Amino acid sequence: MTSSYITTTIPYVNGRPHLGHALEFVQADVLARYHRSTGQQVRFQSGTDDNSLKNVLAAEAAGIGVQEFVDANATAFTGLAESLNLSIDDHIRTSSDARHRAGVERLWQACAASGDLYRRHYEGLYCIGCEQFYTTAELKDGRCRDHGTVPGLVSEENWFFRLSRYAGQLRSLIAGGTIRIEPAGRRNEVLALIDGGLEDFSVSRSTERARGWGIPVPGDPGQVIYVWWDALGNYLTALDYAGGGENLTRWWTGATRRIHVLGKGVLRFHAVYWPAMLLSAGEAVPTDIAVHGYLTENGSKISKSSGATADPDDLAGDYGTDAVRWWLLREVPWGADADFTIDRLVGRANDELANGLGNLVNRVVTMIHRYRDGHVPATSASAPDAAALDRAIRSAPGLIAGALEDFDFRRATEAVWQIAEQANRYVNRTRPWDLAKAGDRAELDAVLSALLLACQAIGTHLAPFLPDAAARITRQCAPGGTGLLPSPAPLLPRIAWPVPVAAPAQG
């Protein structure tokens, strides 16, 4: 049976989650839900990266212990599973999950056994925000391109990984499609990086510089394993890599697809460092690396360091989970950046969810109750002038499958939206109320039947994207034991925007 292991990156917990995290979580959730709906076996994995120096510094700034600090922020990330309705199967925390440390130690030892780890002195410019060394050429005016900070000069002796040894294998795997990177522009970016020459990279930090936080290097307690080595290992450690158990065999070694969903800022780590580590350890490499862009707010990248955060938990509480998920899936072009505003979120929800989908279902069910006492019309007649609507319904499964194979979530949701758009046009074109007034029972039944079929198709195809809304639509359009449709009820109400200002009290 086909199986997919779908992962998100594991975010640093130096602050609360922002909308950029929600984008990745929702995209991965759609893939997981869709693959499950096709009969595949799916494991959807996420977690938090607790073992970063930036977490230590943030805890010091907050004046509390590091474990207490990361515990609190990790809880905010795990809470998104409820507020965003994510179908995550497992969530790993790198600081407190026993599976993780043991697995990271095994991965280290496997690469050491391949002769790919060695110690040497190193001096370089280090950005704590990225947890990465940079050359001067990689900076912009001496500053990190992502964080705008000046990296600090670090000089110490560390353990290094022989990345250079794997340049040829990596290029062949990526160019040949064994490791598929989408969109294609990101694949070309990685190939150019490899062609420019890969240097061995530092995979440990002194325990002193790490403030004693993290996983010690096996056999060398004066060094802590580099946070990216530690974090990348989660994709294996969550599967009980240390014990070589059933989950590892089922979801990594034996999975049909191993899909990583990630942002463009961490592409190098996932498409170069991580596959090289796996090759060194003798493990299978990822099959798919799906790379999304950044979200911005008023032109500034949404991130903890920028101050532009857009808290997804607050947004879901204020405007609804459906509205947040729909904006992320409908507005954000695949692989590109998108600017977020509340106006855009509310506008998209009101135009498409409330006025488009919700109003359509309500109108159709209301007409069936009004003209047929709630009974689903029984007809063998073909609906008149319904070619465009029929085409939208028939083509939706293939369009959605093709779009999600390309990780193009906006194109996939467009296929669902086209059913609603064609159905609304069909209502206005056929004018069922006029057919009822004229007593044309056969044609009215055919029209109402076609419209109900469209609403049922929307409920089916919407499920991976908006599971809550899809379930409400499906229930509204399913006759119960009495053969009657449920009474019409608002499914996707409009969001009041701008929020009305209360009139001052009269004294």
C-alpha positions as CSV (number, residue, x, y, z in Angstrom):
1,M,0.0,0.0,0.0
2,T,1.2,3.5,-0.8
3,S,2.4,5.4,2.2
4,S,3.6,9.0,2.8
5,Y,5.6,10.5,5.7
6,I,4.9,14.2,5.7
7,T,6.8,16.6,7.9
8,T,7.0,20.3,8.7
9,T,10.2,21.9,10.0
10,I,10.4,22.2,13.7
11,P,10.4,25.9,14.7
12,Y,12.7,27.5,17.2
13,V,10.7,28.3,20.4
14,N,12.4,31.6,21.2
15,G,8.9,33.3,20.8
16,R,5.3,32.5,20.0
17,P,4.3,31.2,16.6
18,H,3.5,33.6,13.8
19,L,1.5,33.3,10.6
20,G,4.5,32.0,8.6
21,H,4.5,28.9,10.8
22,A,0.7,28.5,10.2
23,L,1.3,28.6,6.4
24,E,3.6,25.6,6.6
25,F,1.5,23.7,9.1
26,V,-1.7,24.2,7.0
27,Q,0.0,23.2,3.7
28,A,1.4,20.0,5.3
29,D,-2.0,19.3,6.8
30,V,-3.7,19.6,3.4
31,L,-1.3,17.1,1.9
32,A,-1.8,14.7,4.8
33,R,-5.6,14.9,4.7
34,Y,-5.7,14.6,0.9
35,H,-3.4,11.6,0.8
36,R,-5.5,9.9,3.5
37,S,-8.6,10.5,1.4
38,T,-7.1,8.6,-1.5
39,G,-6.6,5.5,0.7
40,Q,-2.9,6.1,1.4
41,Q,-1.3,5.4,4.8
42,V,0.0,8.7,6.2
43,R,2.0,9.9,9.1
44,F,2.0,13.7,9.6
45,Q,4.9,14.8,11.8
46,S,5.8,18.1,13.5
47,G,7.6,19.3,16.6
48,T,9.6,22.1,18.2
49,D,13.3,22.9,18.1
50,D,14.2,23.6,21.7
51,N,18.0,23.2,21.6
52,S,19.0,26.5,20.0
53,L,21.3,29.2,21.4
54,K,18.7,31.8,20.4
55,N,16.3,30.1,22.8
56,V,18.9,30.3,25.6
57,L,19.4,34.0,24.9
58,A,15.7,34.7,24.8
59,A,15.2,32.9,28.1
60,E,18.0,35.0,29.7
61,A,16.4,38.2,28.4
62,A,13.1,37.0,29.9
63,G,14.8,36.3,33.2
64,I,13.6,32.7,33.5
65,G,15.1,29.3,33.2
66,V,15.7,27.9,29.7
67,Q,13.5,24.8,30.2
68,E,10.7,26.8,31.6
69,F,10.9,29.2,28.8
70,V,11.0,26.7,26.0
71,D,8.2,24.7,27.6
72,A,5.9,27.7,27.6
73,N,6.5,28.6,24.0
74,A,6.4,25.0,22.8
75,T,2.9,24.8,24.3
76,A,1.9,27.7,22.1
77,F,3.1,25.8,19.0
78,T,1.4,22.5,19.9
79,G,-1.8,24.5,20.6
80,L,-2.0,25.4,16.9
81,A,-3.1,21.8,16.2
82,E,-6.5,22.8,17.7
83,S,-6.8,26.4,16.6
84,L,-5.9,25.6,12.9
85,N,-7.5,22.1,13.0
86,L,-4.3,20.2,12.1
87,S,-4.3,16.4,11.8
88,I,-0.8,16.0,13.2
89,D,-0.1,12.4,14.2
90,D,3.0,13.0,16.4
91,H,4.8,16.0,17.8
92,I,8.4,15.8,19.0
93,R,10.3,18.2,21.3
94,T,14.0,18.1,21.0
95,S,14.7,19.1,24.6
96,S,12.4,16.7,26.4
97,D,11.5,13.7,24.2
98,A,13.6,10.7,25.1
99,R,13.5,9.4,21.5
100,H,15.3,12.5,20.3
101,R,18.6,12.5,22.2
102,A,19.1,8.8,21.8
103,G,18.4,9.1,18.0
104,V,20.7,12.1,17.5
105,E,23.5,10.2,19.3
106,R,23.0,7.2,17.0
107,L,23.0,9.4,13.9
108,W,26.3,11.1,15.1
109,Q,27.9,7.7,15.7
110,A,26.7,6.4,12.3
111,C,28.4,9.3,10.5
112,A,31.5,9.0,12.6
113,A,31.7,5.3,11.6
114,S,31.7,6.4,8.0
115,G,34.7,8.6,8.7
116,D,32.8,11.8,8.0
117,L,33.4,13.6,11.4
118,Y,36.6,15.2,12.4
119,R,37.9,18.1,14.6
120,R,39.6,21.3,13.5
121,H,39.9,24.9,14.5
122,Y,37.6,27.3,12.7
123,E,37.0,31.0,12.6
124,G,34.0,32.6,11.0
125,L,31.0,35.0,11.1
126,Y,28.1,33.5,12.9
127,C,24.5,34.7,12.8
128,I,22.7,33.5,16.0
129,G,19.3,34.2,14.3
130,C,20.0,31.7,11.6
131,E,22.3,29.5,13.7
132,Q,24.7,29.5,10.8
133,F,28.2,30.6,9.7
134,Y,28.4,32.9,6.7
135,T,31.1,34.1,4.4
136,T,31.5,37.8,3.8
137,A,30.1,37.3,0.2
138,E,26.9,35.8,1.6
139,L,26.1,38.9,3.7
140,K,24.5,42.2,2.5
141,D,26.4,45.3,3.6
142,G,28.0,43.1,6.3
143,R,24.6,42.0,7.6
144,C,22.5,38.8,7.6
145,R,20.1,39.0,4.7
146,D,17.3,37.5,6.8
147,H,17.8,39.1,10.2
148,G,19.6,42.4,9.3
149,T,22.0,41.8,12.1
150,V,25.8,41.8,12.0
151,P,27.1,38.3,12.6
152,G,29.7,37.9,15.4
153,L,33.2,36.6,14.8
154,V,33.6,33.1,16.4
155,S,36.9,31.3,16.8
156,E,37.0,27.9,18.3
157,E,37.7,24.2,17.7
158,N,34.7,22.2,16.5
159,W,33.7,18.9,15.0
160,F,33.2,19.1,11.2
161,F,31.2,17.0,8.7
162,R,32.7,16.0,5.4
163,L,30.0,17.6,3.2
164,S,32.4,17.9,0.3
165,R,32.6,14.1,0.0
166,Y,28.9,14.0,-1.1
167,A,28.7,16.8,-3.7
168,G,28.6,14.4,-6.7
169,Q,26.0,12.1,-5.2
170,L,23.8,15.0,-4.1
171,R,23.9,16.5,-7.6
172,S,23.0,13.3,-9.2
173,L,20.1,12.6,-6.8
174,I,18.6,16.1,-7.3
175,A,19.2,16.5,-11.0
176,G,17.9,13.0,-11.7
177,G,14.7,13.6,-9.6
178,T,15.4,11.0,-6.9
179,I,15.2,14.0,-4.5
180,R,12.5,16.2,-6.1
181,I,12.6,19.8,-5.1
182,E,9.7,22.0,-5.9
183,P,9.3,24.6,-7.3
184,A,11.9,24.1,-10.0
185,G,13.5,27.4,-9.3
186,R,14.5,26.1,-5.8
187,R,15.9,22.9,-7.4
188,N,18.1,25.1,-9.7
189,E,19.2,27.1,-6.7
190,V,20.4,24.0,-4.9
191,L,22.2,22.7,-8.0
192,A,24.0,26.1,-8.4
193,L,25.0,25.9,-4.7
194,I,26.5,22.4,-5.2
195,D,28.2,23.5,-8.5
196,G,29.8,26.4,-6.6
197,G,31.6,23.9,-4.4
198,L,30.5,22.4,-1.0
199,E,32.7,23.0,2.0
200,D,32.7,20.8,5.1
201,F,30.6,22.4,7.8
202,S,30.9,22.7,11.6
203,V,28.6,20.4,13.4
204,S,29.4,21.2,17.1
205,R,29.8,24.2,19.3
206,S,31.8,24.6,22.5
207,T,29.7,23.8,25.6
208,E,30.7,27.2,26.9
209,R,29.3,29.1,23.9
210,A,26.2,27.0,23.9
211,R,25.7,27.9,27.6
212,G,25.6,24.2,28.4
213,W,22.3,23.8,26.5
214,G,21.8,21.1,24.0
215,I,22.9,17.5,23.3
216,P,26.6,16.7,24.2
217,V,28.8,15.3,21.4
218,P,29.2,11.5,22.2
219,G,32.5,11.0,23.9
220,D,33.3,14.8,23.9
221,P,31.4,16.6,26.7
222,G,33.2,19.9,26.0
223,Q,31.2,20.1,22.7
224,V,27.5,20.4,22.1
225,I,26.0,19.1,18.8
226,Y,25.2,21.9,16.4
227,V,21.5,22.8,16.6
228,W,20.8,22.1,12.9
229,W,22.3,18.6,13.0
230,D,20.3,18.1,16.2
231,A,17.1,19.5,14.6
232,L,17.3,17.8,11.2
233,G,17.6,14.5,13.0
234,N,14.1,14.8,14.3
235,Y,12.7,13.4,11.1
236,L,14.3,10.1,12.1
237,T,14.4,10.3,15.9
238,A,10.6,10.7,16.0
239,L,10.4,7.3,14.3
240,D,12.4,5.6,17.1
241,Y,15.6,5.7,15.0
242,A,17.7,4.9,18.2
243,G,15.9,1.6,18.6
244,G,15.5,0.8,14.9
245,G,11.9,0.1,15.5
246,E,8.8,-0.6,13.4
247,N,8.0,3.1,12.8
248,L,11.5,3.6,11.2
249,T,11.0,0.7,8.9
250,R,7.4,1.7,8.0
251,W,7.6,5.4,7.7
252,W,11.2,6.1,6.6
253,T,12.9,3.1,5.0
254,G,9.7,1.6,3.6
255,A,7.6,4.7,2.9
256,T,6.7,5.3,-0.7
257,R,7.3,9.0,-0.2
258,R,9.2,11.1,2.4
259,I,7.9,14.6,2.0
260,H,9.5,17.6,3.8
261,V,7.5,20.9,3.7
262,L,9.7,23.9,4.5
263,G,10.4,27.6,3.9
264,K,12.9,28.9,1.4
265,G,15.2,30.2,4.2
266,V,16.1,26.7,5.3
267,L,16.5,25.1,1.9
268,R,20.3,24.6,2.1
269,F,19.9,22.6,5.4
270,H,17.2,20.3,4.0
271,A,18.4,19.9,0.4
272,V,22.1,19.7,1.0
273,Y,23.2,19.1,4.6
274,W,20.4,16.6,5.5
275,P,20.6,14.3,2.5
276,A,24.4,14.2,2.9
277,M,24.0,13.2,6.6
278,L,21.6,10.5,5.6
279,L,24.0,9.2,2.9
280,S,26.8,9.1,5.4
281,A,24.6,7.2,7.9
282,G,23.4,4.7,5.3
283,E,19.8,5.9,5.4
284,A,17.3,6.6,2.6
285,V,17.0,10.3,1.4
286,P,13.8,12.4,1.2
287,T,11.8,11.9,-2.0
288,D,10.2,15.4,-2.0
289,I,11.2,18.8,-0.7
290,A,8.4,21.3,-1.0
291,V,9.5,24.9,-0.5
292,H,7.2,27.7,0.3
293,G,8.0,31.4,0.3
294,Y,7.7,34.0,3.1
295,L,4.7,35.9,4.4
296,T,5.1,39.6,4.8
297,E,3.1,42.2,6.7
298,N,3.2,45.7,5.2
299,G,6.2,44.6,3.2
300,S,8.2,43.2,6.1
301,K,8.9,39.5,6.5
302,I,6.7,38.0,9.2
303,S,9.1,36.7,11.8
304,K,9.8,36.8,15.5
305,S,12.8,39.1,15.0
306,S,11.1,41.6,12.7
307,G,8.3,42.5,15.0
308,A,5.7,41.6,12.3
309,T,4.2,38.4,13.7
310,A,0.4,38.1,13.0
311,D,-0.4,35.5,15.7
312,P,-2.4,32.7,14.1
313,D,-4.0,31.6,17.3
314,D,-5.5,35.1,17.8
315,L,-6.5,35.3,14.1
316,A,-8.3,32.0,14.3
317,G,-10.0,33.1,17.5
318,D,-11.1,36.4,16.1
319,Y,-12.0,35.4,12.5
320,G,-12.4,31.7,12.5
321,T,-10.2,28.7,11.5
322,D,-11.9,28.5,8.1
323,A,-11.0,32.1,7.3
324,V,-7.4,31.7,8.3
325,R,-6.9,28.5,6.4
326,W,-8.7,29.7,3.3
327,W,-6.5,32.9,3.1
328,L,-3.3,30.9,3.4
329,L,-4.4,28.4,0.7
330,R,-6.1,30.8,-1.7
331,E,-4.0,34.0,-1.5
332,V,-0.4,32.7,-1.2
333,P,1.2,31.8,-4.6
334,W,3.1,28.5,-4.5
335,G,6.7,29.1,-3.7
336,A,6.4,32.9,-3.7
337,D,6.0,35.5,-1.0
338,A,2.6,37.1,-0.1
339,D,1.7,40.1,1.9
340,F,-0.9,39.6,4.7
341,T,-3.4,42.1,5.9
342,I,-6.6,41.7,7.9
343,D,-8.5,43.3,5.1
344,R,-7.4,40.6,2.7
345,L,-8.2,37.8,5.1
346,V,-11.7,39.2,5.8
347,G,-12.3,40.1,2.1
348,R,-11.4,36.6,0.9
349,A,-13.6,35.0,3.6
350,N,-16.6,37.2,2.9
351,D,-16.4,37.1,-0.9
352,E,-15.7,33.4,-1.3
353,L,-16.7,31.6,1.9
354,A,-19.7,33.6,3.0
355,N,-21.1,35.0,-0.3
356,G,-19.8,32.2,-2.5
357,L,-19.9,28.8,-0.8
358,G,-22.1,29.4,2.2
359,N,-24.7,31.4,0.4
360,L,-24.9,28.8,-2.4
361,V,-25.5,25.9,-0.1
362,N,-28.1,27.9,1.9
363,R,-29.9,28.9,-1.3
364,V,-30.0,25.4,-2.7
365,V,-31.2,23.8,0.5
366,T,-33.7,26.5,1.1
367,M,-35.2,26.1,-2.4
368,I,-35.5,22.3,-1.9
369,H,-37.4,22.9,1.4
370,R,-39.5,25.6,-0.2
371,Y,-40.4,23.8,-3.4
372,R,-40.1,20.1,-2.5
373,D,-40.7,20.1,1.3
374,G,-37.0,19.2,1.9
375,H,-37.1,16.0,-0.2
376,V,-34.2,15.5,-2.5
377,P,-35.7,15.7,-6.1
378,A,-35.9,12.3,-7.8
379,T,-35.4,12.8,-11.5
380,S,-33.9,11.1,-14.4
381,A,-34.0,14.2,-16.6
382,S,-30.8,16.0,-17.6
383,A,-30.4,19.4,-16.1
384,P,-30.9,22.1,-18.8
385,D,-27.9,24.2,-19.9
386,A,-25.6,22.6,-17.2
387,A,-22.5,21.8,-19.3
388,A,-20.2,24.3,-17.5
389,L,-21.4,23.1,-14.1
390,D,-21.0,19.5,-15.0
391,R,-17.5,20.2,-16.4
392,A,-16.4,21.9,-13.2
393,I,-17.6,18.9,-11.1
394,R,-16.1,16.3,-13.3
395,S,-12.7,18.0,-13.7
396,A,-12.3,18.8,-10.0
397,P,-10.7,15.5,-8.8
398,G,-8.1,15.5,-11.5
399,L,-7.3,19.2,-11.2
400,I,-6.9,18.9,-7.4
401,A,-4.7,15.8,-7.7
402,G,-2.5,17.4,-10.2
403,A,-2.2,20.7,-8.3
404,L,-1.3,18.9,-5.0
405,E,1.2,16.7,-6.8
406,D,2.9,20.0,-7.7
407,F,2.2,21.4,-4.1
408,D,0.2,24.2,-5.7
409,F,-2.4,24.8,-3.0
410,R,-3.9,27.9,-4.7
411,R,-4.5,26.0,-7.9
412,A,-6.0,23.1,-6.0
413,T,-8.5,25.3,-4.1
414,E,-9.4,27.1,-7.4
415,A,-10.8,23.8,-8.7
416,V,-13.2,23.7,-5.7
417,W,-14.1,27.3,-6.1
418,Q,-14.9,26.8,-9.8
419,I,-17.7,24.4,-8.8
420,A,-19.2,27.1,-6.5
421,E,-18.8,29.8,-9.1
422,Q,-20.4,27.7,-11.8
423,A,-23.2,26.7,-9.5
424,N,-24.0,30.3,-8.5
425,R,-24.1,31.2,-12.2
426,Y,-26.4,28.3,-12.9
427,V,-28.8,29.4,-10.2
428,N,-28.9,32.9,-11.7
429,R,-29.2,31.5,-15.2
430,T,-32.0,28.9,-14.6
431,R,-33.9,31.0,-12.0
432,P,-35.6,28.1,-10.1
433,W,-38.1,30.4,-8.5
434,D,-39.5,31.2,-12.0
435,L,-39.7,27.5,-12.8
436,A,-41.7,26.9,-9.6
437,K,-44.0,29.8,-10.4
438,A,-44.6,28.4,-13.9
439,G,-45.3,24.9,-12.5
440,D,-42.5,23.3,-14.6
441,R,-42.0,20.5,-12.1
442,A,-39.7,18.3,-14.2
443,E,-37.3,21.0,-15.1
444,L,-37.2,22.4,-11.6
445,D,-36.4,19.0,-10.2
446,A,-33.6,18.6,-12.7
447,V,-32.1,22.0,-11.8
448,L,-32.4,21.5,-8.0
449,S,-30.8,18.0,-8.4
450,A,-27.9,19.4,-10.3
451,L,-27.4,22.1,-7.8
452,L,-27.5,19.8,-4.8
453,L,-25.0,17.5,-6.6
454,A,-22.7,20.5,-6.9
455,C,-23.0,21.3,-3.2
456,Q,-22.3,17.7,-2.3
457,A,-19.2,17.8,-4.6
458,I,-18.0,20.9,-2.8
459,G,-18.3,19.3,0.6
460,T,-16.3,16.3,-0.7
461,H,-13.5,18.2,-2.4
462,L,-13.2,21.0,0.2
463,A,-12.4,18.5,3.0
464,P,-8.6,18.6,2.8
465,F,-8.6,22.4,2.8
466,L,-11.4,23.3,5.2
467,P,-12.3,20.2,7.1
468,D,-14.8,21.9,9.4
469,A,-16.6,23.8,6.7
470,A,-16.6,20.8,4.5
471,A,-18.2,18.7,7.2
472,R,-20.9,21.3,7.8
473,I,-21.7,21.4,4.0
474,T,-21.8,17.7,3.7
475,R,-24.2,17.4,6.7
476,Q,-26.4,20.1,5.3
477,C,-26.7,18.4,1.9
478,A,-27.2,14.8,3.2
479,P,-30.8,13.5,3.6
480,G,-31.4,11.9,7.0
481,G,-33.3,8.8,7.9
482,T,-36.6,10.5,7.0
483,G,-35.3,11.3,3.5
484,L,-35.3,15.0,4.2
485,L,-32.5,17.4,4.1
486,P,-31.7,19.2,7.4
487,S,-33.3,22.6,7.7
488,P,-31.2,25.3,6.1
489,A,-28.8,27.0,8.5
490,P,-26.0,29.5,8.1
491,L,-22.8,27.6,7.4
492,L,-20.2,30.3,6.7
493,P,-21.4,33.6,8.0
494,R,-19.9,36.9,7.0
495,I,-17.3,38.5,9.2
496,A,-18.2,42.0,10.3
497,W,-15.4,44.3,9.1
498,P,-14.4,46.9,10.0
499,V,-15.5,46.1,13.5
500,P,-18.3,48.6,14.4
501,V,-17.3,51.2,17.0
502,A,-19.7,51.3,19.9
503,A,-21.5,54.6,20.3
504,P,-20.5,56.5,23.4
505,A,-22.9,56.1,26.3
506,Q,-25.4,58.9,26.7
507,G,-24.9,60.5,30.1
